[in-house]
């Protein structure tokens, strides 16, 4: 994964799923600017929203933590 993607795990999962910010925000029932904030500051995502995001992206929640650990190397 490229350096820029390393800093933004949730965005990289969204892009991998082929979803735009607009479509993802619509599916989550939130404003697009809220999604932008969550992508920039993933530790601020409420747990319920986080789990819904991973489900929408087709990822396993453990993958997020594995990716985070790998990116910190």
Helices and strands as residue ranges (DSSP letters): H 3-6, H 9-16, H 21-28, H 32-40, G 42-44, H 47-57, H 61-71
